C-alpha cells in the first residue's frame, strides 16, 4: 500500500472513542495495588555468560500471585549509573536469546526483558478466571469483568517492574527506554504510559488496540482471532457483545497513550493484516508527545529492516548527548 493512500484512509482516524468514564480511576486503583507490594525481588545468576555483561534472572511476584521472570543484563564495568532499556516480546513467544541484548549492553545500558506469564517463557500465570479461556489471553477473564482481565495484570506487572528496577543502586532512573514489536510494541507503550521516567519508546505495529474495529477487519486471520472465536463458541447470538467490548476498553492502549511523555518512534507496515494499520492509527493519533512514524509500504507483520539500526543509533547518541536523540 502506498503511504499517501494509507494516510488518506486512516491518517486522521482517532478510534472508537469508547473510553470508560471511570478509566482513570480504574488504573489509579490498579497501580495503587502494586504500590502496596513494595520492592521484593530476586536476582539469580544466569547460566549464560558474556565477556561484557553480567546476566541475571530477575524474579518477582505480582498482585495476583503470578511469577514474573525477566532477563537482566548489565555491563561488567559500570562507571556511572546506567540507563535502562525495557524490552517486551510478541504474542505467544518469549524474550528470546540472551545474546541479542548484548549490543545495547555494549552501549552502557542495562537491558531488562520481561517474559509475559503463560506464554512461551519462564513467567508463570497463576490467575484464576471463569468462562472461556480458549483461544488466547485477550479474552482471558473477560466474563469476570475488567478487574480480572489478563492484560490488566500484565500492565500492572510492567509498572511493578519499572518500580523495582528504579530502586536498584546502579540504575539511572531518569533514563528509561522501552522497545517492543506487536504485543511487545503495545507493552512498550504501556511501559511509557505508566512510567513517566521513560524518555523514548520504540515500537513496531503494536497489538491491543481498537478491539471493535479489529473485530471487523478480517479478525480470523489477525492477532485478534480469538474475538470471532469467542463469539462463535461462547456467544453465537452476540447477546454479550457490547458488554465484552466495554470490558476490553479498560485494556485498550489508545486510552493509555495520551499520558506518554516520552518521544515515540513507530514502525508501521502498511501491508500488515495481523495488526491492521487502521488499529495502529487509532493509537498513534492519540499520542500527545513528540513522535515519528516510519512507514514500510511493502511490508506486513514481519521483520522491518533498518528499524533496529535506527534504534541503536538513537540510543548510542543518547548516551553521548542528551539532546542528540531528538535530532
Secondary structure, DSSP 8 states (H G I E B T S, - for coil): --HHHHHHHHTT--------TTHHHHHHHHHHHHHTT-S--EEEE-S---SSEEEEEEEEE-TTS-EEEEEEEEESS-SS-EEEEEEE--TT-----GGGGHHHHHTT-EEEEE--TTSSSS-B------S--TT-STTTTGGG-GGG-HHHHHHHHHHHHHHHHHTSTTEEEEEEEEEEETHHHHHHHHHHHH-TTEEEEEEES--S--HHHHHHTTGGGSTTHHHHHHHHHH-TT-TTHHHHHHHHGGG-GGGTGGG--SEEEEEEETT-TTTTHHHHHHHHTT--S-EEEEEETT--SS--TTHHHHHHHHHHHHHH-TTGGG-
